[in-house]
Amino acid sequence: KQEVTQIPAALSVPEGENLVLNCSFTDSAIYNLQWFRQDPGKGLTSLLLIQSSQREQTSGRLNASLDKSSGRSTLYIAASQPGDSATYLCAVRTQGGSEKLVFGKGTKLTVNP
Amino acid sequence: SAVISQKPSRDICQRGTSLTIQCQVDSQVTMMFWYRQQPGQSLTLIATANQGSEATYESGFVIDKFPISRPNLTFSTLTVSNMSPEDSSIYLCSVPGGDGDYGYTFGSGTRLTVV
């Protein structure tokens, strides 16, 4: 059974700092991994998706890496801004034809002005 | 990627009553997914809704408690029946597509509080 863990559960940083969010998964046989952002009481916004054959993806100040063999992914946020404050969720889709996503509990990020 | 309209955005309901949540997609999709996010927990898949067939429920979720309709390829409803305070959660629908059609797009969520 696939399990996804995100560390830390919460993170508070001053504006302008670079930071790294971590995601680990127990079954390395994944189809892809997706990072989402969730604002309080809201739905999910997709940030980056990494296919199992890829090592990283970049979008603006965000960079996500994937090490499938070790079961790890990181989300790097450069030059953080108060608007980046949200909960960041990692989700994996396991191989085998299942459309199911398995989510971590998320990292709650607060960027202080 | 698809755009999903989910209603209601939030509701406060009395225990023992039922609430129906709607998701409308701006394009035709074969599968729609319903998730629950309990306070402080990760998202958990409730069921997969395919048009023209019965929904497939995950372990721990049953049709009597969470009946789902899927009348066409752009619309689905999830009903939370005979509610109790433990049903207080955010409920989200999702469809494949987005990020080069390999990812998933989510609705804006329904924040349900049962009193």
HADDOCK unambig.tbl for C-alpha pairs under 7 A between the chains (distance, minus, plus):
assign (segid A and resid 41 and name CA) (segid B and resid 111 and name CA) 6.61 0.50 0.50
assign (segid A and resid 42 and name CA) (segid B and resid 108 and name CA) 5.54 0.50 0.50
assign (segid A and resid 42 and name CA) (segid B and resid 109 and name CA) 5.74 0.50 0.50
assign (segid A and resid 43 and name CA) (segid B and resid 92 and name CA) 6.87 0.50 0.50
assign (segid A and resid 43 and name CA) (segid B and resid 106 and name CA) 6.44 0.50 0.50
assign (segid A and resid 43 and name CA) (segid B and resid 107 and name CA) 5.79 0.50 0.50
assign (segid A and resid 43 and name CA) (segid B and resid 108 and name CA) 3.84 0.50 0.50
assign (segid A and resid 43 and name CA) (segid B and resid 109 and name CA) 4.71 0.50 0.50
assign (segid A and resid 44 and name CA) (segid B and resid 106 and name CA) 5.71 0.50 0.50
assign (segid A and resid 44 and name CA) (segid B and resid 108 and name CA) 6.79 0.50 0.50
assign (segid A and resid 49 and name CA) (segid B and resid 99 and name CA) 6.48 0.50 0.50
assign (segid A and resid 49 and name CA) (segid B and resid 103 and name CA) 6.60 0.50 0.50
assign (segid A and resid 103 and name CA) (segid B and resid 42 and name CA) 5.86 0.50 0.50
assign (segid A and resid 103 and name CA) (segid B and resid 43 and name CA) 5.91 0.50 0.50
assign (segid A and resid 104 and name CA) (segid B and resid 42 and name CA) 5.61 0.50 0.50
assign (segid A and resid 105 and name CA) (segid B and resid 41 and name CA) 5.53 0.50 0.50
assign (segid A and resid 105 and name CA) (segid B and resid 42 and name CA) 4.14 0.50 0.50
